[in-house]
Amino acid sequence: MDVDGAPSTPGKWKMDKPLHHHRHPRLLLHRWHLHSTLSKLAFWSLFALALFLAFFLLSPRPHASSASSGGRRSLGMAPWGGPAWEKRVRLSARVRRQPGGKSVLVTGAAGFVGMHVAAALKRRGDGVLGLDNFNGYYEPSLKRARQALLERAGVFVVEGDINDGPLLRKLFDVVPFTHIVHLAAQAGVRHALEDPASYVHSNVAGLVSVLEAAKSADPQPAVVWASSSSVYGLNSHVPFSEADRTDRPASLYAATKKAGEEIAHVYNHIYGLAITGLRFFTVYGPWGRPDMAYFFFTRDILRGKSISIFEGPDHATVARDFTYIDDIVKGCVAAVDHAGKSTGSGGKKRGPAPLRIYNLGNTSPVPVADLVSILEQLLKAKAVKKFVKMPRNGDVPFTHANITLAQKELGYHPKTGLQTGLKKFIRWYLDYYTSSLSKNGSRGRSMSS
Ligand SMILES: O=C(O)[C@H]1O[C@H](OP(=O)(O)OP(=O)(O)OC[C@H]2O[C@@H](n3ccc(=O)[nH]c3=O)[C@H](O)[C@@H]2O)[C@H](O)[C@@H](O)[C@@H]1O
C-alpha cells in the first residue's frame, strides 16, 4: 500500500474489485492511475487546508485593548520599519528637557487615559512614543481624533499591537526607553460576558508581551501600568485599601487585571523590573470612553432614549468613586517620577527592584442616580429613567478608594468633584459631536480637560 491507501499493484486492485473483472486490463490500469492521482490530490489538498486552518487558529487574535496583536497585515495596520519610520520614532521619543527628562513608551496612546497621559508627559518635555492597535471596541474615529491631537503635540502613535513581540523589540532597538506606561487593555466590565477571549488576549497575553520586551531591553525600563478598582470585587471593607483582599473578582475583566498584578510580581521577582500598578477608579472626562455609563447616558438623554439605572437588592443605590481624568493623569505622571529603577540587564536580575500598587480614586463615591441628576441639570434635559435590578453582569455595587498610600508616596491629591468634572466633559462632548456632525474637519481642536 502506498500513502493514500491505494493498492501497490493493479492486479491486487482487480482482485479487490470483482465488479470490474470483465473490463480490459489496460482500462483497469488507467482507472487505477486515475484513482491514485485523485487520492493523492485529495490527500495533499486536505493537508494544505489543515495547515491553513492551523495558521489562522494559532495566529494572535486581531482585536482587543487600545493596543493589542501580531497579524498587523491581516488587520490592515500600517506597516512598520524602515529608515523614515525609525526617524519618526526617534524624534517622537527624544527628550526635550534635560536633566531628568524621560523617554516613555505609552501603550494604548489612542485610548482615553493613554492620550491624556502621553500629552501631559510631552508637555513637560519628556520624549513620548505612542503605540495603539486602533481596534474597533468603540468608535475608531474617536481614537483617530485622539491620535491627530497627539500628532499635533509631537507624539507619534505607532499603529501596532502589544502582542507583536518583533515590533516591541524593534522599538527598544531604536529607542532606549526609560519608562513604559502600559495603558493598552481590553476595558469594560460588562463586555467581558460577550467577548471573554479579548480580555485574556490583551490583559494577560498582552501584558506578558510588554513585560517580556521590558525585561529583555538593555537598559531595562521601569514599568507603570493600569490595573483597576474592579480587583476589589466582592470586598466589603470600605474604603478599599491596597491591603484589602483582591481574590474575589466579580468579572472576568477584574480577574484579568488581578492576574496582571500577579504577573507583575513574577517579572519583578525574576528579572528585577521596577513595576508600579495603578488601580484606577471609574475614570471619566473629556475624550472619554463611549462604553462607560456617564458617556452613553449623556448620548441617550440628548436623544430622548431611556437609560437603565442599576439598583442593588431592596432598591439599594449603586455607587462609584468617579475620578476625573486630570487627577488620574497627575497620579500617572507622579507614578512615572517615583517608579524607581529596574535592576536587571540582558534578561538577568541584578538586585531587588520596587514593586508597587496604588489606588487612584476620588474618595467620594456618588450614587449612579445622582450622576444622572447632574447630567440632566448640565444638559438641561430630562432623562427617561428605568430603575432596574443590577443584572448579574460583573458589576459590583459600590467602589470607594482609600488613597492614603498614593497621597503619601506619590503626592496624589485629587481635586475635581463630579459636578465640575462632568461640566468639563459635557462641554467637550457637545463641541466634539457638534463639529463631528458639521464635518468641518476641525473637531477636537483643543484639549478641554
Ligand atoms: O474603576 C474601574 O476599575 C473600572 O471603571 C469602569 O467600570 P465601571 O465602574 O463599571 O463604570 P461604568 O461602566 O461607567 O459604570 C458606572 C456605574 O453605572 C452603572 N450602570 C452602568 C450601565 C448601565 O446601563 N446602568 C448603570 O446603572 C454601573 O453599575 C456602575 O455602577 C470602567 O469601565 C472599567 O474599564 C474600569 O476598570
The ligand as a Gaussian input file, in Angstrom:
#p B3LYP/6-31G(d) Opt

LIG

0 1
 O      -12.895000      51.584000      38.059000
 C      -12.700000      50.622000      37.351000
 O      -11.926000      49.783000      37.678000
 C      -13.477000      50.421000      36.088000
 O      -14.299000      51.572000      35.874000
 C      -15.217000      51.439000      34.823000
 O      -16.145000      50.444000      35.162000
 P      -17.453000      50.906000      35.941000
 O      -17.120000      51.498000      37.248000
 O      -18.359000      49.738000      35.944000
 O      -18.001000      52.117000      35.032000
 P      -19.288000      52.214000      34.111000
 O      -19.378000      51.079000      33.195000
 O      -19.271000      53.558000      33.522000
 O      -20.486000      52.101000      35.165000
 C      -20.649000      53.116000      36.132000
 C      -21.815000      52.762000      37.012000
 O      -23.024000      52.825000      36.268000
 C      -23.773000      51.643000      36.449000
 N      -24.531000      51.394000      35.215000
 C      -23.917000      51.015000      34.090000
 C      -24.614000      50.810000      32.932000
 C      -25.998000      50.993000      32.924000
 O      -26.691000      50.807000      31.894000
 N      -26.603000      51.386000      34.078000
 C      -25.917000      51.591000      35.232000
 O      -26.511000      51.943000      36.249000
 C      -22.758000      50.563000      36.780000
 O      -23.349000      49.519000      37.514000
 C      -21.749000      51.365000      37.597000
 O      -22.175000      51.418000      38.931000
 C      -14.501000      51.072000      33.522000
 O      -15.419000      50.768000      32.508000
 C      -13.526000      49.941000      33.700000
 O      -12.788000      49.784000      32.497000
 C      -12.630000      50.295000      34.856000
 O      -11.622000      49.403000      35.071000

